[in-house]
């Protein structure tokens, strides 16, 4: 199964603007563009069937509620989970914070250990730093090796009887490294089955087939806006037993079943963790994005990006002096290219490329500890998705060459 990215590109209005021809968008790791089907799904809801959900005893509200819960069922099918274990949030960051504040506050105490990796996004660092400050828990770092991968050699040296939680990215947003989470989870379970495992799937879910039934994490977080869906919409998968035992994150609105003058009782899952009026159109848009991805096929998407990764690595290695920050081969690697150029600061490069209508990211990519580990202040980062082609990578190479000549390199 395969698809034609040139035809796919036609589905994205922003890539076909008459007043902005030739846009080369290479920043999908930060946020992806949206196909017309997602825009239409959200617009149709607002035009024809918008009302608050789970409250109104009238047809319009029932129709909106049906669309919202259908979206949850679509997400659950996509990640191979029970809909009751699918919590809608604003983004992956909120999903991780939900776990840190609810499960973390209730279960961690002074001296307990939290392990996170050196390649984490700030969203999977700061919540655990703050949890450690609140509880007196100890934050430990899982090292990244010289070849930009996690050291799996002797995990017994990393874990201890005090280890209570491990938080790990599925795919690094800087390195492109795809961590072997099945192997990692199995090793953790073998060491101590009671250690809670959270996987940050913000980068993997848009690009790879993911299955909660196969991965078997305790928690798994991802965002809509990185997978062709709208911003302001995220997902937390949580194992039912843990979710049922956890206190709520936010209170009020639909997360209650009964309120009196003296107490409140919580709603059943998943509504216990969805306080207030949700992003109804966002859920519908996310479902439309998933349906679009499913039409292309997640295996086909992974193969398309594998080919672009192979091509991109080869072309970038042709540039004299360029330092690639990430695995040098396509093995267990996503289509993310972070790099440094001699004598050209990443911010200058991004500005020069922008003048050529090429959009890349420059900076620390919300991963300052990793950059500190590597002795870098910033990197340039290009990333590709379903609407990108080898022509886009060629445009990047031409743009880099112009920047080097401009700086006399």
Secondary structure, DSSP 8 states (H G I E B T S, - for coil): ----HHHHHTT-GGGG-GGGTT-EE-BTTT-----HHHHHHHHHIIIII---SSS--SHHHHHHHHHHHHHHHHHHHHHT--GGGEEEESSHHHHHHHHIIIIIHHH--TT-EEEEETT--GGGTHHHHHHHHHH--EEEEE-B-TTSSB--S-GGGT--TTEEEEEEESB-TTT-BB--HHHHHHHHHHH-TT-EEEEE-TTTTTTS---HHHH--SEEEEESTTTTS-SS-EEEEE-HHHHHHS--SS-SGGGEEEE-SS-EEE--TTGGG--SS--HHHHHHHHHHHHHHHHH-HHHHHHHHHHHHHHHHHHHHTSTT-EE-S-SSSTTB-SEEEEEBTTB-HHHHHHHHHHTTEE-EEE-TT-HHHHHHHT-S-EEEEE--TT--HHHHHHHHHHHHHHHHHTT-
